[in-house]
Amino acid sequence: MKTAVRNKKRSEMARDPVCGMTVDEETAKWTSEHEGETYYFCNERCKLAFEKAPSRFIK
């Protein structure tokens, strides 16, 4: 018996730089640009913390 294989494109996953949670880049509700780089966040509070002091969270 053969199993059907889906050809579904997988979303890229990013790490929220503030809390470390995994965030789906395709469906992320909160993003921020910093020095030409896009950062993805799990919630608005993490996004706001990052925007106040991005150098604190970028390694």
Order of alpha helices (4+ residues) and beta strands (2+ residues): beta-beta-beta-beta-alpha-alpha
